[in-house]
Amino acid sequence: MVRSLIIGCGHYLPEKVVTNHDLSAVLDTSHEWIVERTGIHKRHFAADGELTSDLATAAAWDALKSAGLTPQDIDLIIVATVTPDQTFPSTATIVQSKLGCRGLAFDVSAACSGYILALSTADHYLRLGSMKRALIIGAETFSRIIDPQDRKTYVLFGDGAGAVILRAENNPGNRGILSTSMHSDGSYRDLLYTDGGPSLTGTAGYIRMLGREVFKHAITKLVDSALETLAHKNIAAEELDWLVPHQANIRIIEAIAERLNLSPDRVVITVAEHANTSAASIPLALCKGVSDGRIQPGHLILHEAIGGGFVWGSALIRW
């Protein structure tokens, strides 16, 4: 049996930090209002001229170092992003060029659930035997597509990148990616979207969101997806060591953990530190849990995320 093992992880956050107090100076909001509703304390914004591919490349180098590999060891690069450098070529091919490696490189677009989609896609390539090592990156510069006049969205998002390296392994025991599940339903597309695009307006546009509706659907769909993914391996939620979820909103994270009967000390939460970084948020949280020693070999981890589309899904991993 071939299974995909995560053998390294990396991250990058831009130097510029924007606190809630910074935002309260230019918006009708306050630190207390933001924290109460979202759990966010600060976020990172990319510098002028700092591109999504720059963030992704920095996270990739960190992941390569963690895995003890060079760019030449990588067969496949998948970048999950909805804030690419350009309409085309893909950000993944730009990262490939910056790293100086070969193989196949492409992007996936599923907003906040993009990392899980990329992980699932790479897992299929590796298990089928066509690739041996894959670099998966979630990278976003959301500061470029949030409306500075809209406090409902401007306070929620930040920039960053997280990366993992997968290796195809024969007979790895019970380690690696055990199960993934992905779903989409385009009938919800008007609840979370951008009001621009190359075909629509010729511009990137700004994020628009119906927050209450997104909140309601997020909890229901993510709990269902988590239980579906666990059921694939006949594993109960209580057996999980860690929930490492998309970092969108502390209230969503807490509600999902409660419905899965997971105590707060079994959830990796980083939303306070970097806000919602879309496709980057799960690998950023994963790297945090690994670097501070919470996540150990043999631990059972569940990822879950929902993004514009809607596209949502979960992944079950034995570290």
C-alpha positions as CSV (number, residue, x, y, z in Angstrom):
1,M,0.0,0.0,0.0
2,V,1.3,3.5,-0.9
3,R,0.4,6.4,1.3
4,S,1.3,10.1,1.3
5,L,3.3,11.2,4.3
6,I,3.9,14.8,5.4
7,I,7.7,15.0,5.9
8,G,8.1,18.7,6.3
9,C,6.3,22.0,6.8
10,G,7.1,25.6,6.4
11,H,5.5,29.0,6.8
12,Y,6.0,32.7,6.0
13,L,4.2,35.8,7.3
14,P,5.0,39.3,5.9
15,E,6.8,41.7,8.2
16,K,4.0,44.3,8.3
17,V,1.7,43.8,11.2
18,V,-1.7,45.5,11.3
19,T,-3.4,45.4,14.7
20,N,-7.0,46.0,15.6
21,H,-6.0,49.3,17.1
22,D,-4.5,50.3,13.8
23,L,-7.8,49.5,12.0
24,S,-9.9,51.4,14.6
25,A,-8.0,54.5,13.7
26,V,-9.4,54.4,10.1
27,L,-12.6,52.4,10.5
28,D,-15.7,52.6,12.6
29,T,-14.6,49.6,14.8
30,S,-12.6,48.8,17.9
31,H,-10.3,46.1,19.2
32,E,-13.0,44.8,21.5
33,W,-15.6,44.6,18.7
34,I,-13.3,42.6,16.5
35,V,-12.1,40.2,19.2
36,E,-15.6,39.5,20.5
37,R,-16.9,38.6,17.0
38,T,-13.9,37.0,15.4
39,G,-11.1,36.3,17.9
40,I,-8.6,38.2,15.7
41,H,-6.0,40.5,17.3
42,K,-3.8,41.3,14.4
43,R,-3.0,40.4,10.8
44,H,0.0,40.6,8.4
45,F,-0.1,42.6,5.2
46,A,2.3,42.1,2.3
47,A,4.6,45.0,1.5
48,D,4.3,47.0,-1.7
49,G,5.8,44.9,-4.4
50,E,5.6,41.7,-2.3
51,L,3.7,39.1,-4.3
52,T,1.8,35.9,-3.5
53,S,4.6,34.0,-5.2
54,D,7.2,35.6,-2.9
55,L,5.2,34.5,0.1
56,A,4.8,31.0,-1.3
57,T,8.5,30.7,-2.2
58,A,9.6,31.7,1.3
59,A,7.2,29.1,2.8
60,A,8.5,26.5,0.3
61,W,12.1,27.1,1.3
62,D,11.2,26.7,4.9
63,A,9.4,23.4,4.2
64,L,12.3,22.1,2.2
65,K,14.7,22.9,5.0
66,S,12.3,21.1,7.4
67,A,12.3,18.0,5.2
68,G,16.0,18.0,4.5
69,L,15.4,18.2,0.7
70,T,16.4,20.4,-2.2
71,P,14.1,21.8,-4.9
72,Q,15.5,19.1,-7.3
73,D,13.8,16.5,-5.1
74,I,10.3,17.8,-5.9
75,D,8.2,16.3,-8.6
76,L,5.0,18.2,-8.2
77,I,4.1,21.7,-6.9
78,I,0.5,22.7,-6.2
79,V,-0.3,26.2,-5.0
80,A,-3.7,26.9,-3.5
81,T,-4.6,30.6,-4.0
82,V,-7.3,33.0,-5.2
83,T,-4.9,35.9,-5.2
84,P,-2.4,34.9,-7.9
85,D,0.4,37.1,-9.1
86,Q,-1.2,37.2,-12.6
87,T,-4.2,35.7,-14.4
88,F,-1.7,33.4,-16.0
89,P,0.8,31.8,-15.8
90,S,0.0,30.0,-12.6
91,T,1.6,31.1,-9.4
92,A,2.9,27.5,-9.0
93,T,5.0,27.8,-12.2
94,I,6.4,31.1,-10.9
95,V,7.3,29.5,-7.6
96,Q,8.8,26.6,-9.6
97,S,11.0,29.0,-11.5
98,K,12.1,30.9,-8.3
99,L,13.0,27.6,-6.6
100,G,14.7,26.3,-9.7
101,C,13.1,22.9,-9.9
102,R,11.3,20.8,-12.5
103,G,8.3,18.6,-12.8
104,L,4.6,19.6,-12.9
105,A,3.3,22.8,-11.3
106,F,-0.2,24.2,-11.2
107,D,-2.7,26.2,-9.1
108,V,-6.0,25.2,-7.5
109,S,-8.7,27.8,-6.7
110,A,-11.1,27.0,-3.9
111,A,-10.6,30.0,-1.6
112,C,-10.3,29.0,2.0
113,S,-10.6,25.3,1.3
114,G,-7.9,25.4,-1.4
115,Y,-5.2,23.8,0.8
116,I,-7.3,20.7,1.5
117,L,-8.1,20.5,-2.2
118,A,-4.4,20.7,-3.1
119,L,-3.6,18.2,-0.4
120,S,-6.2,15.7,-1.7
121,T,-5.1,16.3,-5.4
122,A,-1.4,15.6,-4.5
123,D,-2.3,12.6,-2.5
124,H,-4.0,11.1,-5.6
125,Y,-0.9,11.7,-7.7
126,L,1.4,10.1,-5.2
127,R,-0.8,7.1,-4.5
128,L,-1.1,6.4,-8.2
129,G,2.7,6.3,-8.5
130,S,3.2,9.0,-11.0
131,M,4.9,11.3,-8.5
132,K,7.2,10.7,-5.5
133,R,7.4,14.0,-3.7
134,A,5.0,16.9,-3.8
135,L,5.2,20.5,-2.5
136,I,1.8,21.8,-1.4
137,I,1.5,25.6,-0.7
138,G,-1.4,27.7,0.5
139,A,-0.5,31.4,-0.2
140,E,-2.6,34.5,-0.2
141,T,-2.3,38.3,-0.4
142,F,-5.9,39.1,0.6
143,S,-4.9,42.6,1.6
144,R,-5.1,43.3,-2.2
145,I,-8.8,42.3,-2.5
146,I,-10.4,43.6,0.7
147,D,-12.4,46.9,0.6
148,P,-10.8,49.4,3.1
149,Q,-14.3,50.9,3.5
150,D,-16.0,47.7,4.5
151,R,-15.4,46.9,8.1
152,K,-17.4,43.6,7.8
153,T,-14.6,42.2,5.7
154,Y,-11.5,44.4,6.1
155,V,-11.0,43.3,9.7
156,L,-11.2,39.6,8.9
157,F,-8.3,38.9,6.5
158,G,-4.6,38.8,6.3
159,D,-1.7,37.7,4.1
160,G,0.6,34.7,4.6
161,A,1.8,31.3,3.2
162,G,2.1,27.8,4.6
163,A,3.6,24.8,2.9
164,V,4.0,21.0,3.4
165,I,6.0,18.4,1.6
166,L,4.5,15.0,0.9
167,R,6.4,11.8,0.1
168,A,4.9,8.6,-1.3
169,E,5.8,5.8,1.1
170,N,5.2,2.0,0.6
171,N,3.7,0.2,3.7
172,P,4.0,3.2,6.1
173,G,1.9,1.5,8.8
174,N,-1.0,3.7,9.8
175,R,0.8,7.0,9.1
176,G,0.1,9.6,6.4
177,I,-3.0,10.9,4.8
178,L,-5.8,8.5,5.7
179,S,-8.8,10.0,4.2
180,T,-10.0,13.2,2.4
181,S,-13.5,14.4,1.3
182,M,-14.4,17.4,-0.9
183,H,-17.7,18.9,-1.9
184,S,-19.0,22.0,-3.7
185,D,-22.3,23.7,-4.3
186,G,-22.4,26.6,-6.7
187,S,-25.9,27.7,-5.6
188,Y,-24.2,29.4,-2.6
189,R,-21.8,31.4,-4.8
190,D,-23.5,34.8,-4.0
191,L,-22.9,34.4,-0.2
192,L,-19.1,34.8,-0.5
193,Y,-17.4,36.1,-3.6
194,T,-15.4,38.9,-5.2
195,D,-17.2,41.5,-7.3
196,G,-14.6,41.5,-10.0
197,G,-12.7,39.2,-12.3
198,P,-10.9,39.2,-15.8
199,S,-14.1,38.2,-17.6
200,L,-16.6,40.2,-15.5
201,T,-14.9,43.6,-14.9
202,G,-11.3,43.3,-16.0
203,T,-10.3,43.9,-12.3
204,A,-9.7,41.7,-9.3
205,G,-12.6,43.2,-7.4
206,Y,-13.2,43.2,-3.7
207,I,-14.5,40.4,-1.3
208,R,-18.2,40.6,-0.6
209,M,-19.8,38.4,2.1
210,L,-23.1,37.7,3.8
211,G,-21.5,36.9,7.1
212,R,-24.5,35.4,9.0
213,E,-25.4,33.1,6.1
214,V,-21.8,32.0,5.7
215,F,-21.5,31.3,9.4
216,K,-24.6,29.1,9.5
217,H,-23.6,27.0,6.5
218,A,-20.0,26.8,7.6
219,I,-20.8,25.0,10.9
220,T,-23.3,22.6,9.4
221,K,-21.2,21.6,6.3
222,L,-17.9,21.4,8.2
223,V,-19.3,19.1,10.9
224,D,-20.9,16.9,8.3
225,S,-17.7,16.8,6.3
226,A,-15.6,16.0,9.4
227,L,-17.9,13.1,10.3
228,E,-17.9,11.8,6.8
229,T,-14.0,11.8,6.6
230,L,-13.8,10.1,10.0
231,A,-16.4,7.5,9.0
232,H,-14.2,6.5,6.0
233,K,-11.8,5.0,8.5
234,N,-14.3,4.0,11.2
235,I,-12.7,6.5,13.6
236,A,-14.7,8.4,16.2
237,A,-14.1,12.1,16.7
238,E,-13.1,11.4,20.3
239,E,-10.1,9.5,19.0
240,L,-8.6,12.7,17.4
241,D,-5.5,14.2,19.0
242,W,-5.9,17.5,17.2
243,L,-8.3,19.5,15.2
244,V,-6.3,21.9,13.0
245,P,-9.0,23.8,11.2
246,H,-9.2,26.7,8.8
247,Q,-8.7,29.9,10.8
248,A,-11.7,32.0,9.8
249,N,-13.4,32.9,13.0
250,I,-13.0,31.8,16.6
251,R,-16.8,31.3,17.0
252,I,-16.9,28.9,14.0
253,I,-13.9,26.9,15.3
254,E,-15.4,26.7,18.8
255,A,-18.8,25.6,17.5
256,I,-17.3,22.8,15.4
257,A,-15.1,21.6,18.2
258,E,-18.1,21.5,20.5
259,R,-20.2,19.5,18.1
260,L,-17.3,17.0,17.6
261,N,-17.0,16.8,21.5
262,L,-13.4,18.1,21.4
263,S,-12.1,20.1,24.3
264,P,-10.4,23.5,23.5
265,D,-7.0,22.1,24.4
266,R,-7.2,19.7,21.4
267,V,-7.7,22.5,18.9
268,V,-4.8,24.4,17.3
269,I,-6.0,28.0,17.0
270,T,-3.9,30.8,15.4
271,V,-6.6,33.1,14.1
272,A,-5.7,35.7,16.8
273,E,-2.2,36.0,15.4
274,H,-2.8,36.3,11.6
275,A,-6.6,36.5,11.0
276,N,-8.1,34.6,8.1
277,T,-5.4,33.9,5.5
278,S,-7.7,31.8,3.4
279,A,-5.8,28.8,1.8
280,A,-2.7,29.6,3.9
281,S,-4.4,29.3,7.3
282,I,-4.4,25.5,7.8
283,P,-0.7,25.0,6.9
284,L,0.2,28.0,9.0
285,A,-1.7,26.5,12.0
286,L,-0.2,23.0,11.3
287,C,3.4,24.5,11.3
288,K,2.6,26.3,14.6
289,G,1.5,23.1,16.2
290,V,4.5,21.2,15.0
291,S,7.1,23.9,15.9
292,D,5.8,24.3,19.5
293,G,5.8,20.6,20.1
294,R,2.1,19.9,20.4
295,I,1.8,17.7,17.3
296,Q,3.9,14.6,17.7
297,P,4.5,11.5,15.6
298,G,1.5,9.2,15.7
299,H,-1.0,11.9,16.5
300,L,-4.3,11.9,14.6
301,I,-5.1,15.2,13.0
302,L,-8.3,16.5,11.3
303,H,-8.3,19.5,8.9
304,E,-11.5,21.1,7.7
305,A,-12.3,24.2,5.7
306,I,-15.0,25.9,3.7
307,G,-14.5,28.6,1.0
308,G,-16.3,30.7,-1.6
309,G,-18.2,28.6,-4.1
310,F,-19.1,27.0,-1.7
311,V,-16.3,24.5,-1.7
312,W,-15.6,22.6,1.5
313,G,-13.9,19.5,2.8
314,S,-11.8,17.7,5.4
315,A,-8.6,15.6,5.6
316,L,-7.6,13.0,8.2
317,I,-3.9,12.6,8.8
318,R,-1.8,10.4,11.0
319,W,1.4,12.4,11.7
